[in-house]
Amino acid sequence: MGNKCGSGQEVSQEEPKIIVYVKSAQGLPGVDWFPGVDRFLHFGVGADAGGDEFFKSQPKKNVMDPVWNEEFEVPANMPLKFTVFQADADGKEDVVACATLHLAATGEDQFNGELPLEIDGNPTNSVLILKAKTGGGYPTEQGSEFIVSIDNPK
């Protein structure tokens, strides 16, 4: 904050932001499903796993690999802790897995791919699929197609 050339008018300096698009999660561990009991999966994004959240997704009901397709804007000056929660119809929540994205620490201004999820510091073999950018467009998709050329001298 400061004033504009001594005019006394306050000038706000806008905090840098990251725009994040979370597509889905795959292979989530320890998700309990019991017949007749509704389960909801959602994720939260904050400075601490399971702490205060900058953003909370819409819950997805009774799915093993939730697809969110949600975009949101969060501060760019800190690591982002993604926490996937399981909740029952009464609202009781349990942490399923967590992941951290810290673009500033990598020196990158964008991300497009799979963010490995863990629980208590241990890998879970599950991923959160997302894109993140600080400006401009999202990075291109990492495709699974490739081209092979074979020269046959015959």
Steps between C-alpha positions, in 0.01 A plus 500: 500500500618851441375825367516634149760780478409643839133545409385317810311258277578141591618274221453130548758263362323196369631172635620257229253220431507147361206374298448128560279256309447168676374233266481186714657255743587139422579199717402657832595283799287397795170631374234312696186402315217324675167415336231749592746759634563810289863609472617830359849583372621860481831680513614811678795726422679694770835590648485197734364154425157474659523859632325819394408477135521754219272281291274200556368294210151370442453155656475198271262232623584128508792500256841336530681726249330841527495743206467863608596718200518805728708816457592748773751772587728490806805694629825422313742578780473171690487126447147376440393199705229295331306279740247244375228430755238231539182611675184317592147637474529632859800716402767301688824537300810282475817586309557256212826641358703821455737658247699823477559725200759778537563662162728773638739239647533327162566823312209418270193712437275215389424132562304241305494142614456258784579608855580191713282466809628377835375435851719554807801552272454164326418464128153370419536415128223750436508834320323832473483609135523876461631803313632822651614831351607841620415677176417432136368162395531163665795286394426248227372156584755225543373264233557129489531488120829474324624453145740226395686506170674185379737516205515172315795490259353208296 
